[in-house]
Amino acid sequence: MKVDIQLRPYQERAIEQLRDGIRRGLKNQLLCAPTGSGKTVLASYLVDECSGKGKRAAFVCDRVSLINQTSAMFERYGIAHGVIQSNHWRWRPYERVQVCSSQTLARRQWPKSDLIIIDECHTVTETVKKRISERDTVVIGLTATPFTKGLGKLYDNLVNVTSTQSLIDDGFLSNYRIFACKEPDMNDVKVVAGEWEEKETSRRALQVVGDCVKEYVEHCNGKKFICSAVDTVHVEELQRQFMAAGILCANYTYKTSEAEREEIVNEFKKPGSVYRGLITVTAASKGFDQPDVECIIMARPLRNSLAEHIQLFGRGLRIHPDKKECIVLDHSGNCLRFMDEMQDFFQHGAAELDDGKPKNRKKKKLEDIEDKYTKCPVCKALHASAPYCPNCGHEYPPKKSKVIHKAGTLKELITSGARQELTIELWPQIVRYAQLHKQPEKAEKYALAVFRRITGVWPTKRYGNTTPSDIVTAPVLGKIRAMNIAYAKSRRKAA
């Protein structure tokens, strides 16, 4: 039975931005669609609209599993289509809409199309690159991670569908907690093409396999998980030790045949699956959507690949009726390594596409990142620096202020950076404002965010132990209102 395509408001806005780009003569546009934003729904709408006008569309995938997944979605929406892929049962060259394998297109002629949609366009193949560089038809690239070098040379416009954080806030994605567990020491490992050399990385990662099992049992026992690994040797050892602990899991690598993969995936998708986990190198890190996965185990250290980190992270963010949150067990160091970049992307989407030109960007030092984030010594939770751990409540010893200054005005107080005085003078007023203007369950988080935004530091006193001020002074009220206005403007601009 055909299902009507219904777009969410942010999807409608994204479609309109694409139309505006087409009106401006921009042939190649990239749609940054984070996990959970409805990338395939958007694609279905676009090809259905194209076909409805009597025009032809091609949807290009780089993997067989994605071809079948897309075909099933088009079938669900009643979109007549064929599939261009070796020996596929749905070979129907007469249909206006074609779902195409990029590997097959490398050996055949591209179908005539008024619209070409490139799925997972951050993976740039020569076949696709050559075709879309001609700029003789409308091309839309789809990806959740548009970080590939040189994408800006292929695509003329970037449209962010929405942000990951907005999807979490609106209930379209699951919230998450990160635990920074034992990780291999990557000092002095040789770098090859920007990443740590695989064989040595695998050797070091094997040393913490037992910890991967131990932390899973402690934090997520019985929950479905996806675990990343360095190579097949690492995959097999992880599987062996999980199985030895009585946790049945499957490996999913390039060695796994298509028939075996299909069998494994079908079993893993069952609500009562015998498999608790799927262990992979990269095979399940993109285009693999299983909403009841509640745990992501990161056991593959990445030095440079933010895209791969976010792709794997996203595998655990789908919502499910029986799922409260996603637990990320980081045995790779990736979460802290990429935290700043990931949080910026989660909050705002992609800022721009890489133009392929050399950049003189200095890589952030790990110690600078560690100043902004804290690993709890008690429960191992990784979180933005705060006076206490939001997971277990462990209080951290207060850091001594480097500046001693008796401030007389709000401006002087903020400039001084004297944390203790800021807490005494400013924190009770912000707590008061939060209690008056926010729902009880959101007040603490809001108050901490406001204090941090204004002062650049965290209060030395916990929210629950703070007596709210009787009044909020005019300077403080003005500061908070100015922040609220700036935030509202940024949200409207992003929309």
C-alpha positions as CSV (number, residue, x, y, z in Angstrom):
1,M,0.0,0.0,0.0
2,K,1.4,3.4,-1.1
3,V,2.4,5.8,1.7
4,D,2.2,9.5,1.1
5,I,5.5,11.4,1.6
6,Q,5.1,13.8,4.4
7,L,7.9,16.3,5.1
8,R,8.8,17.8,8.4
9,P,9.1,21.6,8.5
10,Y,12.9,21.6,8.4
11,Q,12.8,19.3,5.4
12,E,10.5,21.6,3.6
13,R,12.9,24.5,4.3
14,A,15.8,22.5,2.9
15,I,13.8,21.7,-0.3
16,E,13.1,25.3,-0.8
17,Q,16.8,26.2,-0.3
18,L,17.6,23.7,-3.0
19,R,15.0,25.2,-5.3
20,D,16.5,28.7,-4.7
21,G,19.9,27.4,-5.6
22,I,18.6,25.9,-8.9
23,R,16.9,29.3,-9.7
24,R,20.3,30.9,-9.1
25,G,21.8,28.6,-11.7
26,L,23.7,26.3,-9.2
27,K,23.8,22.9,-10.9
28,N,25.5,20.9,-8.2
29,Q,24.3,21.3,-4.6
30,L,25.1,19.3,-1.5
31,L,22.5,18.5,1.1
32,C,24.0,17.9,4.5
33,A,21.5,15.6,6.2
34,P,22.6,14.3,9.6
35,T,21.5,11.0,10.9
36,G,17.8,11.0,11.7
37,S,17.0,14.0,9.4
38,G,15.2,11.8,6.8
39,K,17.8,11.7,4.0
40,T,16.0,9.0,2.1
41,V,12.6,10.6,2.6
42,L,14.0,13.8,1.1
43,A,15.5,11.9,-1.8
44,S,12.1,10.1,-2.3
45,Y,10.3,13.4,-2.4
46,L,12.8,14.9,-4.9
47,V,12.7,11.9,-7.4
48,D,8.9,11.6,-7.0
49,E,8.5,15.3,-7.8
50,C,10.8,15.0,-10.8
51,S,9.0,11.9,-12.1
52,G,5.7,13.6,-11.6
53,K,6.7,16.3,-14.0
54,G,7.5,13.6,-16.7
55,K,11.3,14.0,-16.1
56,R,13.9,11.4,-15.4
57,A,15.9,10.9,-12.2
58,A,18.9,8.7,-11.2
59,F,19.7,7.9,-7.6
60,V,23.3,6.6,-7.2
61,C,24.5,4.4,-4.4
62,D,27.9,3.1,-3.7
63,R,26.9,-0.1,-1.9
64,V,24.6,-3.0,-2.8
65,S,22.8,-2.9,0.7
66,L,22.0,0.8,0.1
67,I,20.5,0.0,-3.3
68,N,18.1,-2.5,-1.9
69,Q,17.3,-0.2,1.0
70,T,16.6,2.7,-1.3
71,S,14.5,0.6,-3.7
72,A,12.4,-0.6,-0.7
73,M,11.8,3.0,0.3
74,F,10.8,4.0,-3.2
75,E,8.5,1.0,-3.3
76,R,6.9,2.1,-0.1
77,Y,6.1,5.5,-1.5
78,G,4.8,4.1,-4.7
79,I,7.6,5.4,-6.9
80,A,7.9,3.3,-10.0
81,H,11.6,2.6,-10.6
82,G,14.2,0.3,-12.0
83,V,17.6,-0.7,-10.7
84,I,20.8,-0.5,-12.6
85,Q,23.0,-3.1,-10.9
86,S,24.5,-6.3,-12.2
87,N,21.9,-9.1,-12.3
88,H,19.4,-7.2,-10.2
89,W,15.9,-8.6,-10.5
90,R,14.4,-5.1,-10.9
91,W,16.1,-4.2,-14.2
92,R,13.5,-1.9,-15.8
93,P,15.3,0.6,-18.0
94,Y,12.0,2.1,-19.2
95,E,11.2,3.6,-15.8
96,R,11.8,7.3,-15.3
97,V,13.5,6.7,-12.0
98,Q,16.6,4.5,-11.7
99,V,18.4,3.4,-8.6
100,C,22.0,2.9,-9.7
101,S,25.1,1.2,-8.5
102,S,28.1,3.5,-8.9
103,Q,30.2,0.4,-9.6
104,T,27.9,-0.7,-12.4
105,L,27.8,2.8,-13.9
106,A,31.6,2.7,-14.1
107,R,31.2,-0.1,-16.7
108,R,28.1,1.2,-18.4
109,Q,26.6,4.4,-19.8
110,W,24.8,6.6,-17.4
111,P,21.0,6.8,-17.8
112,K,19.6,10.0,-19.3
113,S,18.6,12.1,-16.3
114,D,17.2,15.5,-15.5
115,L,18.1,15.0,-11.8
116,I,21.0,13.0,-10.4
117,I,21.1,12.3,-6.6
118,I,24.4,11.0,-5.3
119,D,24.0,9.2,-2.0
120,E,26.9,9.2,0.5
121,C,28.5,11.8,-1.7
122,H,31.4,12.3,0.7
123,T,32.8,9.1,-0.9
124,V,34.0,10.5,-4.2
125,T,34.5,7.9,-7.0
126,E,36.1,8.8,-10.4
127,T,32.9,7.7,-12.1
128,V,30.7,10.1,-10.2
129,K,33.3,12.9,-10.2
130,K,33.7,12.8,-14.0
131,R,29.9,12.7,-14.6
132,I,28.9,15.6,-12.2
133,S,31.8,17.8,-13.2
134,E,30.1,18.3,-16.6
135,R,27.4,20.3,-14.8
136,D,24.9,19.7,-17.5
137,T,22.0,18.6,-15.3
138,V,20.8,19.2,-11.7
139,V,22.9,17.2,-9.2
140,I,22.2,16.9,-5.5
141,G,24.7,15.2,-3.2
142,L,23.5,13.6,0.0
143,T,25.7,13.0,3.1
144,A,25.7,13.3,6.8
145,T,29.4,14.1,6.8
146,P,30.5,16.6,4.1
147,F,34.2,16.8,5.2
148,T,35.9,15.2,2.2
149,K,38.8,17.2,0.8
150,G,37.8,18.9,-2.5
151,L,34.0,18.6,-2.2
152,G,33.8,22.3,-2.7
153,K,35.2,21.9,-6.2
154,L,32.4,19.5,-7.1
155,Y,29.5,21.1,-5.4
156,D,28.6,24.8,-5.7
157,N,26.2,25.2,-2.8
158,L,25.8,23.7,0.7
159,V,22.4,23.3,2.4
160,N,22.2,22.1,6.0
161,V,18.9,20.2,6.4
162,T,19.0,20.7,10.2
163,S,21.5,20.0,13.1
164,T,22.0,16.9,15.1
165,Q,21.4,18.7,18.3
166,S,18.1,20.1,17.0
167,L,17.0,16.5,16.2
168,I,17.9,15.4,19.7
169,D,16.1,18.4,21.3
170,D,13.0,17.7,19.2
171,G,12.9,14.0,20.0
172,F,13.9,12.7,16.5
173,L,17.2,11.4,17.8
174,S,18.2,9.8,21.1
175,N,20.3,11.5,23.7
176,Y,23.7,10.0,24.6
177,R,26.3,9.6,27.2
178,I,30.0,9.0,26.6
179,F,32.3,7.0,28.8
180,A,36.0,7.4,28.3
181,C,37.4,3.9,29.0
182,K,40.8,2.4,28.8
183,E,42.4,3.1,25.4
184,P,45.7,2.1,23.6
185,D,48.7,4.3,23.8
186,M,49.1,5.7,20.3
187,N,52.4,7.6,20.9
188,D,55.0,7.1,18.3
189,V,52.7,5.1,15.9
190,K,53.7,5.8,12.3
191,V,51.2,7.9,10.3
192,V,50.2,6.8,6.8
193,A,47.9,9.0,4.7
194,G,46.8,10.9,7.8
195,E,45.9,7.9,9.9
196,W,47.9,5.7,12.2
197,E,49.5,2.7,10.5
198,E,46.9,-0.1,10.7
199,K,49.0,-3.1,11.7
200,E,50.6,-1.3,14.7
201,T,47.3,0.3,15.7
202,S,45.7,-3.2,15.7
203,R,48.5,-4.6,17.8
204,R,48.0,-1.9,20.4
205,A,44.2,-2.0,20.3
206,L,44.4,-5.8,21.0
207,Q,45.8,-5.0,24.4
208,V,42.5,-3.4,25.6
209,V,40.0,-5.9,24.1
210,G,39.4,-7.4,27.6
211,D,38.5,-3.9,28.8
212,C,35.9,-3.5,26.0
213,V,34.1,-6.6,27.2
214,K,34.4,-5.6,30.9
215,E,33.0,-2.0,30.3
216,Y,30.2,-3.4,28.2
217,V,29.1,-5.8,30.9
218,E,29.3,-3.0,33.5
219,H,27.4,-0.3,31.6
220,C,25.3,-1.9,28.9
221,N,25.0,-5.6,29.6
222,G,22.3,-7.2,27.3
223,K,21.9,-4.1,25.2
224,K,22.4,-4.3,21.4
225,F,25.7,-2.8,20.3
226,I,27.9,-2.0,17.3
227,C,31.6,-2.2,17.9
228,S,34.3,-0.7,15.6
229,A,37.6,-2.4,15.2
230,V,40.9,-1.7,13.5
231,D,41.2,-4.8,11.2
232,T,39.9,-8.3,10.8
233,V,42.4,-9.7,13.3
234,H,41.0,-7.2,15.9
235,V,37.4,-8.0,14.9
236,E,38.0,-11.7,15.4
237,E,39.6,-11.2,18.8
238,L,36.9,-8.9,20.0
239,Q,34.3,-11.5,18.9
240,R,36.2,-14.3,20.6
241,Q,36.4,-12.5,23.9
242,F,32.8,-11.4,23.9
243,M,31.7,-14.9,23.1
244,A,33.8,-16.2,25.9
245,A,31.9,-13.9,28.2
246,G,28.6,-15.4,27.0
247,I,27.8,-12.5,24.7
248,L,26.8,-13.7,21.3
249,C,27.9,-11.4,18.5
250,A,28.7,-11.5,14.8
251,N,31.5,-10.1,12.8
252,Y,30.7,-8.0,9.7
253,T,33.7,-7.3,7.5
254,Y,34.8,-7.4,3.9
255,K,35.5,-11.1,4.4
256,T,31.8,-11.7,5.0
257,S,29.9,-12.7,1.9
258,E,26.8,-10.8,0.7
259,A,24.7,-13.8,1.6
260,E,26.2,-14.1,5.1
261,R,25.8,-10.3,5.6
262,E,22.2,-10.4,4.7
263,E,21.6,-13.3,7.1
264,I,23.5,-11.6,9.9
265,V,21.7,-8.3,9.4
266,N,18.2,-9.9,9.2
267,E,18.9,-11.7,12.5
268,F,20.4,-8.7,14.2
269,K,17.3,-6.6,13.2
270,K,15.0,-9.0,15.1
271,P,13.7,-7.6,18.4
272,G,14.7,-10.8,20.1
273,S,17.9,-11.4,18.1
274,V,20.3,-14.0,19.4
275,Y,23.1,-11.5,18.5
276,R,23.8,-8.8,21.1
277,G,26.5,-7.2,19.0
278,L,27.9,-6.5,15.5
279,I,31.6,-6.1,15.3
280,T,32.9,-4.3,12.2
281,V,35.8,-2.2,10.7
282,T,33.8,0.2,8.6
283,A,31.1,-2.0,6.9
284,A,28.4,-1.0,9.4
285,S,29.5,2.5,10.1
286,K,27.4,4.1,7.3
287,G,24.1,3.4,5.8
288,F,23.3,0.9,8.5
289,D,20.3,1.9,10.5
290,Q,19.1,-0.2,13.4
291,P,17.1,1.9,15.9
292,D,17.3,-0.5,18.9
293,V,21.1,-0.3,19.0
294,E,21.7,1.2,22.5
295,C,25.5,1.0,22.7
296,I,28.4,2.0,20.5
297,I,31.8,0.7,21.3
298,M,34.6,2.6,19.7
299,A,37.7,0.4,19.7
300,R,39.4,1.8,16.5
301,P,41.6,4.8,17.2
302,L,41.3,7.5,14.5
303,R,43.7,10.2,14.1
304,N,42.1,12.4,11.4
305,S,38.8,11.0,10.2
306,L,36.1,13.1,11.8
307,A,33.6,11.8,9.2
308,E,34.1,8.2,10.2
309,H,33.8,9.1,13.9
310,I,30.5,10.9,13.3
311,Q,29.2,8.1,11.0
312,L,29.8,5.5,13.7
313,F,28.4,7.7,16.5
314,G,25.2,8.2,14.5
315,R,24.6,4.5,14.4
316,G,23.5,4.7,18.0
317,L,21.4,7.8,17.8
318,R,18.2,6.4,16.2
319,I,15.2,6.5,18.5
320,H,13.3,3.4,19.5
321,P,10.2,2.9,21.8
322,D,12.3,0.8,24.2
323,K,15.4,3.0,24.1
324,K,16.2,5.6,26.7
325,E,19.6,6.8,25.4
326,C,22.7,5.7,23.6
327,I,25.8,4.8,25.6
328,V,29.1,5.3,23.9
329,L,32.0,3.3,25.3
330,D,35.1,4.9,23.9
331,H,38.2,2.7,23.9
332,S,39.9,4.7,21.2
333,G,40.3,8.2,22.5
334,N,38.3,9.4,19.5
335,C,35.5,11.2,21.5
336,L,37.9,13.5,23.3
337,R,40.1,13.9,20.2
338,F,37.2,15.0,18.0
339,M,34.9,16.5,20.7
340,D,35.3,20.2,19.8
341,E,34.7,19.5,16.1
342,M,31.9,17.1,16.7
343,Q,30.0,19.4,19.1
344,D,30.4,22.3,16.7
345,F,28.9,20.1,13.9
346,F,26.2,18.8,16.1
347,Q,25.2,22.3,17.1
348,H,25.5,24.1,13.8
349,G,25.9,21.7,10.9
350,A,28.6,22.1,8.3
351,A,30.0,25.6,7.8
352,E,31.5,25.1,4.4
353,L,32.8,22.6,1.9
354,D,36.6,22.0,1.5
355,D,37.9,23.6,-1.7
356,G,40.8,21.3,-2.0
357,K,43.4,24.0,-1.4
358,P,46.2,23.5,1.2
359,K,45.2,24.8,4.7
360,N,47.5,26.0,7.4
361,R,45.3,24.8,10.2
362,K,47.0,24.0,13.4
363,K,45.7,20.8,15.0
364,K,44.4,21.5,18.5
365,K,46.6,20.1,21.2
366,L,45.0,17.4,23.3
367,E,45.7,19.3,26.5
368,D,43.8,22.3,25.2
369,I,40.8,20.1,24.5
370,E,41.1,18.4,27.9
371,D,40.7,21.9,29.6
372,K,37.2,22.0,28.2
373,Y,36.2,18.4,28.9
374,T,36.5,16.2,31.9
375,K,36.9,12.4,32.4
376,C,35.2,11.5,35.7
377,P,37.7,9.4,37.7
378,V,34.8,7.5,39.4
379,C,32.4,6.5,36.5
380,K,34.6,7.4,33.5
381,A,31.9,9.6,32.0
382,L,33.3,12.2,29.5
383,H,31.5,15.5,29.7
384,A,32.0,19.3,29.3
385,S,33.9,20.6,32.3
386,A,31.6,21.3,35.2
387,P,32.0,21.4,39.0
388,Y,30.6,17.9,39.3
389,C,30.0,14.9,37.1
390,P,26.5,14.9,35.6
391,N,26.5,11.1,35.4
392,C,27.4,10.1,39.0
393,G,27.5,13.4,40.9
394,H,31.1,13.2,41.8
395,E,32.3,16.7,42.8
396,Y,35.7,17.9,41.5
397,P,38.0,19.9,43.7
398,P,37.7,23.6,42.9
399,K,40.5,25.1,41.0
400,K,42.2,28.1,42.5
401,S,41.6,31.3,40.6
402,K,44.7,32.8,39.0
403,V,43.3,36.3,39.5
404,I,42.4,37.9,42.8
405,H,40.2,41.0,42.2
406,K,37.5,42.7,44.1
407,A,35.0,43.6,41.3
408,G,32.6,46.5,41.7
409,T,30.5,46.2,38.5
410,L,29.2,43.3,36.5
411,K,31.7,44.1,33.7
412,E,34.6,44.2,36.1
413,L,33.5,41.1,37.8
414,I,33.3,39.2,34.5
415,T,36.6,40.6,33.3
416,S,38.3,39.6,36.6
417,G,37.7,35.9,36.1
418,A,37.7,35.4,39.8
419,R,35.6,32.3,39.9
420,Q,34.8,32.3,43.6
421,E,33.6,35.9,43.5
422,L,31.6,35.2,40.3
423,T,29.8,32.4,42.0
424,I,29.0,34.5,45.1
425,E,27.8,37.6,43.1
426,L,26.4,36.3,39.9
427,W,25.4,32.6,40.3
428,P,22.5,33.1,42.7
429,Q,20.9,35.6,40.3
430,I,21.2,33.3,37.3
431,V,19.7,30.5,39.4
432,R,16.8,32.8,40.3
433,Y,16.3,33.7,36.6
434,A,16.4,30.0,35.5
435,Q,13.8,29.0,38.2
436,L,11.5,31.8,37.1
437,H,11.7,31.3,33.3
438,K,12.5,27.6,32.8
439,Q,10.8,24.3,33.5
440,P,12.2,22.6,36.6
441,E,13.8,19.8,34.7
442,K,15.6,22.3,32.4
443,A,16.5,25.0,34.9
444,E,19.8,23.6,36.1
445,K,21.2,23.0,32.7
446,Y,20.1,26.4,31.5
447,A,21.6,28.2,34.5
448,L,25.0,26.4,34.0
449,A,25.0,27.3,30.3
450,V,24.2,31.0,31.0
451,F,26.9,31.3,33.7
452,R,29.4,29.6,31.5
453,R,28.6,31.7,28.5
454,I,28.8,35.0,30.5
455,T,31.9,34.2,32.5
456,G,33.8,31.5,30.6
457,V,34.1,29.4,33.8
458,W,31.8,27.1,35.8
459,P,30.4,28.1,39.2
460,T,32.1,26.7,42.3
461,K,28.8,25.8,43.9
462,R,26.3,23.2,42.8
463,Y,22.9,24.3,41.6
464,G,21.0,22.3,44.2
465,N,23.1,23.9,47.0
466,T,22.6,27.5,45.9
467,T,20.1,29.8,47.5
468,P,18.6,31.9,44.7
469,S,18.9,35.6,44.9
470,D,15.8,37.6,45.8
471,I,16.2,39.8,42.8
472,V,18.0,39.8,39.4
473,T,19.8,43.1,39.0
474,A,19.3,45.1,35.9
475,P,22.9,44.5,34.5
476,V,22.5,40.8,34.9
477,L,19.0,40.8,33.5
478,G,20.2,42.8,30.5
479,K,23.1,40.4,29.9
480,I,20.8,37.4,29.9
481,R,18.3,39.0,27.6
482,A,21.0,40.0,25.2
483,M,22.2,36.4,25.1
484,N,18.6,35.1,24.5
485,I,18.1,37.5,21.6
486,A,21.4,36.6,20.1
487,Y,20.5,32.9,20.4
488,A,17.1,33.4,18.9
489,K,18.6,35.3,15.9
490,S,21.1,32.5,15.3
491,R,18.3,29.9,15.3
492,R,16.3,31.9,12.8
493,K,19.4,32.4,10.6
494,A,20.1,28.6,10.7
495,A,16.5,27.9,9.8
